[in-house]
Amino acid sequence: MSTVFRDLLKKVGSGEHTAKDLTRAEAAAAIKMILLGEATPAQIGAFLIAHRIKRPTAQEIAGMLDAYDELGPKLQPVKCKRSVIVLGIPYDGRTRTAPISPVTALLLTASGQPVVMHGGDCLPTKYGVPLVDIWQGLGVDWTGLSLEKTQQVFEKTGIGFVYTPQHFPLTNSIWEYRDQLGKRPPLATMELIWCPYAGNAHIIAGFVHPPTETLFQSTLALRGLTQLTTVKGLEGSCELPRDRTAIIGIATTSKLDETSNISIDNILDNVSIERLHLSPRDYGFTTKNVPLVTLEELTADMQRVLNGKPSDLMETALWNGGFYLWRCGICSDMREGIAKAEELFTSGAIAQKLQELSVAVNSVSKTIFQSV
């Protein structure tokens, strides 16, 4: 048993009136002890649920990210005039609405905007469809690549996928706790703004509850990140909904020094936020989300989109693609972005990008096989 971890557990788990927040350094130490197995299973389970009940602070989430930076993987910087976009999407996947993020990533990279994604397999607590399964359905298997090989693909194609079971195996043990607890711990919040990229990054994160958006903004201000886009998206993802107005936050921050007594108000004073409310109806889209039926049907629908065929999912692809082409500065406004996305789909450029990515991944996979 770790007596150091026990003291941290007592601090967050002492109850409504006596529990205390961890400092950034203490939060980093706690997560490191969890990942490295220095805390006992009983301590880890108790910490995760106690911390969820207490609710995390920006200092604590910043400390968790510090631990991930120290122990986890990083794709290395690539040459690009724009900041690399890192898409923060819940690791436990989707169960109700059809995802479109892999198609959006292909669209952006075909337009010269590099994208990093990250995630794992079918995971608790939702056990929804994960990104890696969708990519496999499209003919791109990230699961067998080392971080070095993933870097090669990233440099060649502009898309990188950090597959945590392979690239960050220290996190694998946590999933059993999540399953047994039946609730997402604050680590799930932290993952949405984790940046496994060593260069200049633009984090795009989805959220469900407004306090989470504020937590994201405060945390990244503490860590010195200057670009953040938040989306009240589908199932907590950063995908724009079609059944309601899309609520988006565009935040820029100035770096703060860590102090033990800094308040949330002091942090947010250093965050400049532009609020957008985008209605699909204003841009000619129907106001309904595409339901998720099966993975096979989803990937077949995605292939039709990539080949420029009209469909309900195509509307989702254009709605999201138009926004992100505008947001990363490729297009001057939403309408131009939507038109540009439609042109790229119908011309076959996005299908060609998928083929390029598939060839690159298969090429480095064959190199791995031959070396073995």
NUKE-744313 format. One record per residue (C-alpha): residue in three letters; residue number from 1; x negated, y negated, z negated. Coordinates in pm, 1 decimal. Layout:
BEGIN
[pt "ALA", NUM, [X, Y, Z]]
...
//
This chain:
BEGIN
[pt "MET", 1, [0.0, 0.0, 0.0]]
[pt "SER", 2, [-117.1, -351.8, 78.7]]
[pt "THR", 3, [-92.3, -576.4, -226.3]]
[pt "VAL", 4, [-160.0, -878.3, -2.3]]
[pt "PHE", 5, [135.8, -788.8, 217.4]]
[pt "ARG", 6, [348.3, -724.2, -92.0]]
[pt "ASP", 7, [289.0, -1081.0, -204.7]]
[pt "LEU", 8, [400.0, -1213.5, 134.5]]
[pt "LEU", 9, [707.0, -990.3, 123.9]]
[pt "LYS", 10, [797.4, -1117.6, -223.0]]
[pt "LYS", 11, [771.4, -1472.1, -94.8]]
[pt "VAL", 12, [1025.1, -1429.5, 187.9]]
[pt "GLY", 13, [1243.7, -1168.8, 17.4]]
[pt "SER", 14, [1310.0, -1317.6, -325.4]]
[pt "GLY", 15, [1667.2, -1420.0, -252.7]]
[pt "GLU", 16, [1869.9, -1719.7, -147.1]]
[pt "HIS", 17, [1749.2, -1957.2, -419.3]]
[pt "THR", 18, [1387.6, -1850.0, -474.7]]
[pt "ALA", 19, [1265.6, -1730.1, -134.5]]
[pt "LYS", 20, [993.9, -1946.2, 20.1]]
[pt "ASP", 21, [874.1, -2002.8, 373.7]]
[pt "LEU", 22, [536.7, -1866.7, 478.1]]
[pt "THR", 23, [265.2, -2097.5, 599.1]]
[pt "ARG", 24, [149.1, -2055.8, 955.5]]
[pt "ALA", 25, [-162.1, -1871.3, 838.8]]
[pt "GLU", 26, [41.0, -1642.5, 611.4]]
[pt "ALA", 27, [282.4, -1555.2, 892.9]]
[pt "ALA", 28, [-10.3, -1471.8, 1119.5]]
[pt "ALA", 29, [-163.3, -1252.3, 849.3]]
[pt "ALA", 30, [167.8, -1069.9, 791.4]]
[pt "ILE", 31, [215.4, -986.9, 1159.5]]
[pt "LYS", 32, [-144.7, -871.8, 1192.1]]
[pt "MET", 33, [-101.3, -637.7, 895.6]]
[pt "ILE", 34, [217.3, -500.1, 1052.1]]
[pt "LEU", 35, [58.1, -444.9, 1394.1]]
[pt "LEU", 36, [-259.0, -292.7, 1250.6]]
[pt "GLY", 37, [-66.8, -59.3, 1018.5]]
[pt "GLU", 38, [-211.3, -208.7, 701.3]]
[pt "ALA", 39, [135.7, -245.3, 547.3]]
[pt "THR", 40, [342.2, 60.0, 452.6]]
[pt "PRO", 41, [661.7, 155.4, 640.7]]
[pt "ALA", 42, [869.4, 50.2, 339.4]]
[pt "GLN", 43, [698.1, -289.4, 330.2]]
[pt "ILE", 44, [737.5, -342.7, 705.1]]
[pt "GLY", 45, [1107.3, -256.8, 711.1]]
[pt "ALA", 46, [1175.5, -475.3, 408.8]]
[pt "PHE", 47, [981.3, -766.4, 556.3]]
[pt "LEU", 48, [1157.9, -755.6, 892.5]]
[pt "ILE", 49, [1506.7, -758.6, 746.3]]
[pt "ALA", 50, [1422.5, -1007.6, 468.4]]
[pt "HIS", 51, [1271.1, -1245.2, 718.8]]
[pt "ARG", 52, [1578.2, -1217.3, 941.0]]
[pt "ILE", 53, [1805.9, -1302.0, 647.3]]
[pt "LYS", 54, [1588.6, -1596.3, 541.5]]
[pt "ARG", 55, [1560.5, -1721.8, 901.6]]
[pt "PRO", 56, [1221.0, -1812.3, 1049.6]]
[pt "THR", 57, [1065.4, -2155.7, 1058.5]]
[pt "ALA", 58, [860.9, -2313.6, 1335.6]]
[pt "GLN", 59, [545.3, -2272.5, 1125.4]]
[pt "GLU", 60, [617.9, -1900.5, 1085.0]]
[pt "ILE", 61, [690.8, -1837.8, 1452.7]]
[pt "ALA", 62, [375.2, -2031.9, 1541.5]]
[pt "GLY", 63, [179.9, -1802.7, 1308.7]]
[pt "MET", 64, [330.8, -1493.0, 1470.3]]
[pt "LEU", 65, [224.4, -1622.9, 1810.5]]
[pt "ASP", 66, [-124.1, -1687.4, 1672.3]]
[pt "ALA", 67, [-142.3, -1319.6, 1573.3]]
[pt "TYR", 68, [-26.7, -1209.5, 1918.0]]
[pt "ASP", 69, [-286.6, -1435.7, 2076.1]]
[pt "GLU", 70, [-559.2, -1278.2, 1863.7]]
[pt "LEU", 71, [-460.4, -915.0, 1911.1]]
[pt "GLY", 72, [-270.5, -910.8, 2239.3]]
[pt "PRO", 73, [-345.8, -927.7, 2613.1]]
[pt "LYS", 74, [-384.8, -1231.3, 2835.3]]
[pt "LEU", 75, [-381.3, -1261.1, 3210.9]]
[pt "GLN", 76, [-661.0, -1495.4, 3313.7]]
[pt "PRO", 77, [-607.4, -1828.8, 3491.1]]
[pt "VAL", 78, [-546.0, -1838.0, 3864.9]]
[pt "LYS", 79, [-606.8, -2130.0, 4098.4]]
[pt "CYS", 80, [-285.4, -2324.4, 4140.4]]
[pt "LYS", 81, [-183.4, -2690.7, 4140.6]]
[pt "ARG", 82, [122.4, -2611.2, 3930.5]]
[pt "SER", 83, [145.7, -2462.7, 3584.1]]
[pt "VAL", 84, [212.3, -2089.7, 3590.3]]
[pt "ILE", 85, [572.2, -2014.6, 3493.9]]
[pt "VAL", 86, [614.4, -1759.0, 3214.3]]
[pt "LEU", 87, [967.2, -1619.0, 3198.3]]
[pt "GLY", 88, [1083.4, -1530.7, 2847.2]]
[pt "ILE", 89, [1354.9, -1264.7, 2869.7]]
[pt "PRO", 90, [1487.3, -1042.5, 2585.5]]
[pt "TYR", 91, [1302.6, -713.9, 2568.7]]
[pt "ASP", 92, [1615.9, -512.6, 2489.0]]
[pt "GLY", 93, [1753.2, -578.1, 2835.6]]
[pt "ARG", 94, [2094.0, -641.2, 2985.7]]
[pt "THR", 95, [2418.9, -448.5, 2947.0]]
[pt "ARG", 96, [2699.9, -669.7, 3080.4]]
[pt "THR", 97, [2578.2, -898.1, 3360.5]]
[pt "ALA", 98, [2359.1, -829.0, 3662.8]]
[pt "PRO", 99, [2003.9, -964.5, 3620.2]]
[pt "ILE", 100, [1842.7, -1167.3, 3897.0]]
[pt "SER", 101, [1502.4, -1262.8, 3745.8]]
[pt "PRO", 102, [1286.7, -1029.5, 3960.7]]
[pt "VAL", 103, [1442.9, -1182.2, 4273.3]]
[pt "THR", 104, [1382.6, -1531.8, 4133.9]]
[pt "ALA", 105, [1019.2, -1442.5, 4067.7]]
[pt "LEU", 106, [977.0, -1324.3, 4427.7]]
[pt "LEU", 107, [1140.4, -1643.7, 4556.6]]
[pt "LEU", 108, [912.3, -1866.3, 4351.1]]
[pt "THR", 109, [592.4, -1684.7, 4439.7]]
[pt "ALA", 110, [687.2, -1685.8, 4808.4]]
[pt "SER", 111, [704.0, -2065.6, 4765.7]]
[pt "GLY", 112, [359.3, -2090.1, 4607.1]]
[pt "GLN", 113, [466.6, -2090.6, 4239.3]]
[pt "PRO", 114, [290.4, -1819.2, 4032.2]]
[pt "VAL", 115, [504.3, -1632.0, 3779.1]]
[pt "VAL", 116, [421.1, -1413.1, 3479.2]]
[pt "MET", 117, [676.7, -1174.9, 3330.4]]
[pt "HIS", 118, [643.1, -943.7, 3031.8]]
[pt "GLY", 119, [836.0, -664.3, 2863.9]]
[pt "GLY", 120, [860.5, -292.9, 2798.2]]
[pt "ASP", 121, [1090.3, 4.4, 2840.7]]
[pt "CYS", 122, [1452.8, 61.2, 2738.9]]
[pt "LEU", 123, [1441.3, -71.2, 2382.8]]
[pt "PRO", 124, [1655.1, -141.0, 2074.2]]
[pt "THR", 125, [1874.5, -293.2, 1964.6]]
[pt "LYS", 126, [2076.5, -331.2, 2284.8]]
[pt "TYR", 127, [1907.3, -56.6, 2489.7]]
[pt "GLY", 128, [1994.7, -247.9, 2805.4]]
[pt "VAL", 129, [1836.2, -235.8, 3150.4]]
[pt "PRO", 130, [1476.9, -364.3, 3119.3]]
[pt "LEU", 131, [1285.3, -558.9, 3381.0]]
[pt "VAL", 132, [1035.5, -281.3, 3441.8]]
[pt "ASP", 133, [1313.6, -43.0, 3552.8]]
[pt "ILE", 134, [1450.6, -301.1, 3795.6]]
[pt "TRP", 135, [1105.1, -349.2, 3946.1]]
[pt "GLN", 136, [1069.5, 26.9, 3984.5]]
[pt "GLY", 137, [1405.3, 35.7, 4162.3]]
[pt "LEU", 138, [1267.0, -222.6, 4404.8]]
[pt "GLY", 139, [958.8, -7.3, 4469.4]]
[pt "VAL", 140, [714.3, -182.2, 4234.6]]
[pt "ASP", 141, [583.0, 25.0, 3943.3]]
[pt "TRP", 142, [392.1, -185.8, 3693.0]]
[pt "THR", 143, [370.9, 85.4, 3426.8]]
[pt "GLY", 144, [51.1, 258.2, 3541.4]]
[pt "LEU", 145, [-165.5, -50.9, 3581.6]]
[pt "SER", 146, [-434.3, -154.8, 3338.3]]
[pt "LEU", 147, [-451.3, -522.1, 3249.6]]
[pt "GLU", 148, [-750.0, -554.0, 3484.8]]
[pt "LYS", 149, [-552.0, -407.8, 3775.6]]
[pt "THR", 150, [-251.7, -624.2, 3690.1]]
[pt "GLN", 151, [-483.9, -924.2, 3705.4]]
[pt "GLN", 152, [-588.3, -821.6, 4056.6]]
[pt "VAL", 153, [-225.8, -800.3, 4167.5]]
[pt "PHE", 154, [-152.3, -1134.7, 4002.1]]
[pt "GLU", 155, [-439.1, -1305.0, 4182.1]]
[pt "LYS", 156, [-339.7, -1155.9, 4517.4]]
[pt "THR", 157, [38.2, -1202.4, 4505.3]]
[pt "GLY", 158, [111.4, -1467.7, 4241.1]]
[pt "ILE", 159, [318.1, -1227.1, 4028.2]]
[pt "GLY", 160, [190.4, -1062.7, 3710.9]]
[pt "PHE", 161, [377.6, -833.4, 3474.1]]
[pt "VAL", 162, [237.5, -767.2, 3127.1]]
[pt "TYR", 163, [375.1, -422.6, 3041.4]]
[pt "THR", 164, [348.7, -415.8, 2664.8]]
[pt "PRO", 165, [345.6, -35.1, 2606.1]]
[pt "GLN", 166, [30.9, -21.6, 2821.0]]
[pt "HIS", 167, [-124.8, -362.0, 2762.8]]
[pt "PHE", 168, [-29.2, -425.1, 2399.5]]
[pt "PRO", 169, [15.3, -78.3, 2241.5]]
[pt "LEU", 170, [-12.9, -220.3, 1889.2]]
[pt "THR", 171, [349.4, -333.8, 1928.7]]
[pt "ASN", 172, [480.0, 16.3, 2005.1]]
[pt "SER", 173, [527.6, 114.0, 1640.6]]
[pt "ILE", 174, [760.3, -179.2, 1575.1]]
[pt "TRP", 175, [1037.8, -43.7, 1796.2]]
[pt "GLU", 176, [1125.0, 242.0, 1561.2]]
[pt "TYR", 177, [1183.7, -11.8, 1284.7]]
[pt "ARG", 178, [1409.4, -216.7, 1511.0]]
[pt "ASP", 179, [1611.3, 90.5, 1596.4]]
[pt "GLN", 180, [1650.1, 196.3, 1233.8]]
[pt "LEU", 181, [1734.6, -154.7, 1114.8]]
[pt "GLY", 182, [1985.6, -209.0, 1395.6]]
[pt "LYS", 183, [1910.8, -581.2, 1405.6]]
[pt "ARG", 184, [1669.0, -800.1, 1594.3]]
[pt "PRO", 185, [1396.4, -933.0, 1362.3]]
[pt "PRO", 186, [1240.8, -1278.9, 1415.9]]
[pt "LEU", 187, [976.8, -1107.6, 1629.8]]
[pt "ALA", 188, [1243.7, -1084.5, 1901.4]]
[pt "THR", 189, [1275.9, -1463.8, 1893.7]]
[pt "MET", 190, [900.6, -1505.5, 1906.0]]
[pt "GLU", 191, [870.0, -1278.2, 2213.6]]
[pt "LEU", 192, [1084.2, -1517.6, 2417.9]]
[pt "ILE", 193, [816.0, -1787.7, 2395.1]]
[pt "TRP", 194, [510.2, -1560.1, 2385.9]]
[pt "CYS", 195, [264.1, -1657.4, 2657.8]]
[pt "PRO", 196, [38.0, -1370.9, 2775.0]]
[pt "TYR", 197, [-142.3, -1608.3, 3012.0]]
[pt "ALA", 198, [-466.3, -1787.5, 2928.1]]
[pt "GLY", 199, [-419.1, -2088.6, 3155.2]]
[pt "ASN", 200, [-183.9, -2384.9, 3176.0]]
[pt "ALA", 201, [167.4, -2245.2, 3134.0]]
[pt "HIS", 202, [526.3, -2359.4, 3163.3]]
[pt "ILE", 203, [739.8, -2147.7, 2930.0]]
[pt "ILE", 204, [1098.7, -2085.4, 3036.9]]
[pt "ALA", 205, [1305.2, -1924.0, 2761.6]]
[pt "GLY", 206, [1667.1, -1824.9, 2722.2]]
[pt "PHE", 207, [1869.9, -1878.2, 2407.5]]
[pt "VAL", 208, [2217.3, -1806.9, 2272.2]]
[pt "HIS", 209, [2246.8, -2020.1, 1958.7]]
[pt "PRO", 210, [2151.3, -2392.1, 1954.2]]
[pt "PRO", 211, [1925.9, -2359.1, 1643.3]]
[pt "THR", 212, [1707.7, -2118.6, 1842.3]]
[pt "GLU", 213, [1645.2, -2381.7, 2106.9]]
[pt "THR", 214, [1532.7, -2629.8, 1840.4]]
[pt "LEU", 215, [1308.5, -2362.2, 1689.2]]
[pt "PHE", 216, [1145.8, -2303.7, 2029.2]]
[pt "GLN", 217, [1080.3, -2673.6, 2076.9]]
[pt "SER", 218, [931.9, -2719.6, 1730.1]]
[pt "THR", 219, [715.1, -2408.5, 1750.0]]
[pt "LEU", 220, [561.9, -2495.3, 2083.7]]
[pt "ALA", 221, [500.7, -2852.9, 1970.1]]
[pt "LEU", 222, [295.7, -2709.4, 1682.6]]
[pt "ARG", 223, [101.5, -2493.8, 1927.4]]
[pt "GLY", 224, [28.8, -2777.4, 2167.8]]
[pt "LEU", 225, [228.6, -2646.3, 2462.1]]
[pt "THR", 226, [348.2, -2938.7, 2670.8]]
[pt "GLN", 227, [602.3, -2775.9, 2906.7]]
[pt "LEU", 228, [913.7, -2589.4, 2797.9]]
[pt "THR", 229, [1246.4, -2528.1, 2968.6]]
[pt "THR", 230, [1529.1, -2372.6, 2769.2]]
[pt "VAL", 231, [1840.0, -2218.9, 2923.6]]
[pt "LYS", 232, [2158.7, -2113.8, 2747.6]]
[pt "GLY", 233, [2159.3, -1818.6, 2979.5]]
[pt "LEU", 234, [2317.0, -1482.8, 3044.6]]
[pt "GLU", 235, [2278.0, -1248.8, 2745.6]]
[pt "GLY", 236, [2006.8, -1468.3, 2600.6]]
[pt "SER", 237, [1800.0, -1469.7, 2919.7]]
[pt "CYS", 238, [1678.6, -1770.5, 3118.1]]
[pt "GLU", 239, [1921.5, -1695.5, 3403.0]]
[pt "LEU", 240, [2184.1, -1962.2, 3474.5]]
[pt "PRO", 241, [2543.1, -1844.6, 3420.9]]
[pt "ARG", 242, [2816.0, -1891.8, 3679.5]]
[pt "ASP", 243, [3118.2, -1854.9, 3451.8]]
[pt "ARG", 244, [3041.9, -2176.1, 3260.8]]
[pt "THR", 245, [2834.9, -2490.7, 3276.7]]
[pt "ALA", 246, [2463.7, -2417.9, 3249.4]]
[pt "ILE", 247, [2310.6, -2597.9, 2949.3]]
[pt "ILE", 248, [1941.5, -2667.5, 3002.5]]
[pt "GLY", 249, [1677.6, -2842.0, 2797.6]]
[pt "ILE", 250, [1363.5, -2984.7, 2957.6]]
[pt "ALA", 251, [1114.6, -3054.4, 2681.2]]
[pt "THR", 252, [772.7, -3213.4, 2682.4]]
[pt "THR", 253, [567.8, -3228.2, 2365.5]]
[pt "SER", 254, [256.5, -3376.8, 2216.1]]
[pt "LYS", 255, [33.9, -3156.7, 2003.9]]
[pt "LEU", 256, [69.0, -3165.8, 1627.0]]
[pt "ASP", 257, [-188.6, -3074.8, 1366.1]]
[pt "GLU", 258, [-77.6, -2801.6, 1129.4]]
[pt "THR", 259, [-0.5, -2928.5, 781.7]]
[pt "SER", 260, [179.9, -2752.5, 501.5]]
[pt "ASN", 261, [437.9, -3026.5, 446.1]]
[pt "ILE", 262, [535.9, -3124.1, 799.3]]
[pt "SER", 263, [913.4, -3137.0, 839.8]]
[pt "ILE", 264, [1129.6, -3029.4, 1129.1]]
[pt "ASP", 265, [1219.4, -3394.5, 1187.6]]
[pt "ASN", 266, [851.4, -3489.7, 1208.3]]
[pt "ILE", 267, [793.4, -3213.3, 1461.9]]
[pt "LEU", 268, [1091.5, -3306.3, 1677.5]]
[pt "ASP", 269, [978.3, -3669.3, 1682.6]]
[pt "ASN", 270, [697.1, -3540.4, 1905.8]]
[pt "VAL", 271, [935.5, -3363.2, 2145.8]]
[pt "SER", 272, [1097.3, -3545.9, 2437.2]]
[pt "ILE", 273, [1408.4, -3363.3, 2561.6]]
[pt "GLU", 274, [1611.0, -3415.2, 2877.9]]
[pt "ARG", 275, [1947.6, -3239.7, 2869.3]]
[pt "LEU", 276, [2109.3, -3105.3, 3185.8]]
[pt "HIS", 277, [2463.3, -2972.4, 3233.2]]
[pt "LEU", 278, [2498.6, -2798.2, 3568.8]]
[pt "SER", 279, [2835.3, -2671.6, 3691.2]]
[pt "PRO", 280, [2830.4, -2397.3, 3958.7]]
[pt "ARG", 281, [3155.2, -2533.4, 4103.3]]
[pt "ASP", 282, [2984.6, -2864.7, 4184.7]]
[pt "TYR", 283, [2749.9, -2675.7, 4417.7]]
[pt "GLY", 284, [3011.7, -2459.9, 4588.2]]
[pt "PHE", 285, [2965.6, -2138.8, 4388.1]]
[pt "THR", 286, [3242.1, -1924.1, 4248.3]]
[pt "THR", 287, [3266.4, -1931.5, 3870.2]]
[pt "LYS", 288, [3217.2, -1569.2, 3775.2]]
[pt "ASN", 289, [2918.2, -1361.0, 3678.7]]
[pt "VAL", 290, [2833.3, -1039.5, 3860.5]]
[pt "PRO", 291, [2891.1, -742.0, 3626.9]]
[pt "LEU", 292, [2619.5, -485.6, 3570.3]]
[pt "VAL", 293, [2744.0, -139.3, 3667.4]]
[pt "THR", 294, [2445.7, 90.8, 3722.1]]
[pt "LEU", 295, [2076.1, 34.0, 3786.8]]
[pt "GLU", 296, [2108.9, 202.7, 4126.1]]
[pt "GLU", 297, [2389.9, -31.5, 4234.2]]
[pt "LEU", 298, [2201.0, -331.5, 4101.4]]
[pt "THR", 299, [1881.6, -258.4, 4295.3]]
[pt "ALA", 300, [2083.4, -182.1, 4610.3]]
[pt "ASP", 301, [2257.3, -520.0, 4573.2]]
[pt "MET", 302, [1920.1, -686.4, 4519.2]]
[pt "GLN", 303, [1786.0, -530.2, 4838.5]]
[pt "ARG", 304, [2080.4, -675.6, 5029.9]]
[pt "VAL", 305, [2004.2, -1017.5, 4880.7]]
[pt "LEU", 306, [1637.2, -986.1, 4974.2]]
[pt "ASN", 307, [1744.7, -907.8, 5330.0]]
[pt "GLY", 308, [1962.8, -1218.9, 5343.5]]
[pt "LYS", 309, [2301.2, -1043.0, 5333.9]]
[pt "PRO", 310, [2593.9, -1242.2, 5186.2]]
[pt "SER", 311, [2726.0, -1105.8, 4857.0]]
[pt "ASP", 312, [2840.2, -1208.4, 4512.8]]
[pt "LEU", 313, [2489.2, -1141.7, 4383.2]]
[pt "MET", 314, [2352.5, -1367.8, 4658.1]]
[pt "GLU", 315, [2543.5, -1656.1, 4498.8]]
[pt "THR", 316, [2370.0, -1581.4, 4168.8]]
[pt "ALA", 317, [2033.3, -1566.9, 4348.0]]
[pt "LEU", 318, [2092.1, -1902.4, 4521.0]]
[pt "TRP", 319, [2222.4, -2067.6, 4202.3]]
[pt "ASN", 320, [1916.7, -1962.1, 4003.5]]
[pt "GLY", 321, [1669.4, -1994.3, 4288.5]]
[pt "GLY", 322, [1783.5, -2345.2, 4372.1]]
[pt "PHE", 323, [1741.4, -2457.0, 4013.3]]
[pt "TYR", 324, [1395.4, -2308.4, 3968.9]]
[pt "LEU", 325, [1267.8, -2436.1, 4304.2]]
[pt "TRP", 326, [1370.1, -2781.7, 4187.2]]
[pt "ARG", 327, [1244.1, -2735.9, 3831.2]]
[pt "CYS", 328, [892.6, -2637.1, 3934.8]]
[pt "GLY", 329, [868.9, -2929.1, 4178.3]]
[pt "ILE", 330, [893.5, -2746.3, 4511.7]]
[pt "CYS", 331, [1223.4, -2916.5, 4599.2]]
[pt "SER", 332, [1337.5, -3268.9, 4513.9]]
[pt "ASP", 333, [1682.0, -3175.6, 4380.3]]
[pt "MET", 334, [1921.6, -2886.3, 4324.8]]
[pt "ARG", 335, [2091.0, -2906.1, 4665.6]]
[pt "GLU", 336, [1760.6, -2902.0, 4847.7]]
[pt "GLY", 337, [1652.4, -2610.8, 4629.0]]
[pt "ILE", 338, [1964.5, -2409.2, 4710.0]]
[pt "ALA", 339, [1922.3, -2475.9, 5082.3]]
[pt "LYS", 340, [1554.8, -2378.9, 5063.5]]
[pt "ALA", 341, [1638.5, -2057.5, 4879.2]]
[pt "GLU", 342, [1899.6, -1963.5, 5140.0]]
[pt "GLU", 343, [1651.3, -2027.4, 5419.5]]
[pt "LEU", 344, [1388.6, -1807.2, 5254.6]]
[pt "PHE", 345, [1631.9, -1521.0, 5201.6]]
[pt "THR", 346, [1779.7, -1527.4, 5552.1]]
[pt "SER", 347, [1439.0, -1560.8, 5719.4]]
[pt "GLY", 348, [1315.0, -1241.6, 5554.5]]
[pt "ALA", 349, [1038.3, -1423.7, 5366.6]]
[pt "ILE", 350, [1144.8, -1285.1, 5028.0]]
[pt "ALA", 351, [1172.9, -927.8, 5156.8]]
[pt "GLN", 352, [823.5, -974.2, 5300.5]]
[pt "LYS", 353, [700.7, -1095.3, 4960.6]]
[pt "LEU", 354, [838.5, -782.2, 4796.0]]
[pt "GLN", 355, [660.0, -569.2, 5055.7]]
[pt "GLU", 356, [335.8, -758.5, 4988.5]]
[pt "LEU", 357, [373.5, -699.2, 4614.9]]
[pt "SER", 358, [455.9, -331.1, 4659.3]]
[pt "VAL", 359, [150.8, -278.9, 4880.2]]
[pt "ALA", 360, [-74.4, -460.0, 4630.7]]
[pt "VAL", 361, [50.2, -254.4, 4333.2]]
[pt "ASN", 362, [28.7, 72.2, 4525.3]]
[pt "SER", 363, [-319.5, -16.1, 4644.0]]
[pt "VAL", 364, [-461.6, -67.8, 4296.2]]
[pt "SER", 365, [-267.6, 236.6, 4169.9]]
[pt "LYS", 366, [-439.4, 454.1, 4433.6]]
[pt "THR", 367, [-773.7, 313.2, 4324.3]]
[pt "ILE", 368, [-696.2, 420.7, 3966.9]]
[pt "PHE", 369, [-593.4, 768.1, 4082.6]]
[pt "GLN", 370, [-904.9, 812.5, 4299.3]]
[pt "SER", 371, [-1134.3, 702.0, 4017.5]]
[pt "VAL", 372, [-975.2, 956.9, 3784.6]]
//
